[in-house]
Amino acid sequence: MSVEFRLITGRTREQAIGLHKGKASQPYLDATHQVEMSGEDMSRVGIDEGARVRLRTPAGSGEFVVREGDLPPGLLFVPMGAAANELIGADTAGTGMPSFKGQPVEVEPA
């Protein structure tokens, strides 16, 4: 079952720590391949913490590990990095910067 949400991206402490070890380091890859969602949404999709999910946007898709977060239902958070960039795409609508907030995204168990 696929369910649509809104995606936001941002920086995290774990991502910054991993970045200092290098973008190819396991700590960085682990930190940037996570998606946070509310417990209510996890139940709605039928997944548990630590499960792998596929996120799909009009720009692309990728697999992420689910973490329960303090988010309102319908909103997902992915740390900024190469994995998030696969979901965002390159369209800047003339601003020079793609939209990292509010992207429609579908979630399904991987």
Secondary structure in CASP SS format (residue, H / E / C, confidence):
PFRMAT SS
TARGET T0000
AUTHOR 0000-0000-0000
METHOD secondary structure of the structure
MODEL  1
M C 1.00
S C 1.00
V E 1.00
E E 1.00
F E 1.00
R E 1.00
L E 1.00
I E 1.00
T E 1.00
G E 1.00
R C 1.00
T C 1.00
R H 1.00
E H 1.00
Q H 1.00
A H 1.00
I H 1.00
G H 1.00
L H 1.00
H H 1.00
K H 1.00
G C 1.00
K C 1.00
A C 1.00
S C 1.00
Q H 1.00
P H 1.00
Y H 1.00
L H 1.00
D H 1.00
A H 1.00
T H 1.00
H C 1.00
Q E 1.00
V E 1.00
E E 1.00
M E 1.00
S C 1.00
G H 1.00
E H 1.00
D H 1.00
M H 1.00
S H 1.00
R H 1.00
V H 1.00
G C 1.00
I C 1.00
D C 1.00
E C 1.00
G C 1.00
A C 1.00
R E 1.00
V E 1.00
R E 1.00
L E 1.00
R E 1.00
T C 1.00
P C 1.00
A C 1.00
G C 1.00
S E 1.00
G E 1.00
E E 1.00
F E 1.00
V E 1.00
V E 1.00
R E 1.00
E E 1.00
G C 1.00
D C 1.00
L C 1.00
P C 1.00
P C 1.00
G C 1.00
L E 1.00
L E 1.00
F E 1.00
V E 1.00
P E 1.00
M C 1.00
G C 1.00
A H 1.00
A H 1.00
A H 1.00
N H 1.00
E H 1.00
L H 1.00
I H 1.00
G C 1.00
A C 1.00
D C 1.00
T C 1.00
A C 1.00
G C 1.00
T C 1.00
G C 1.00
M C 1.00
P C 1.00
S C 1.00
F C 1.00
K E 1.00
G E 1.00
Q E 1.00
P E 1.00
V E 1.00
E E 1.00
V E 1.00
E E 1.00
P E 1.00
A C 1.00
END
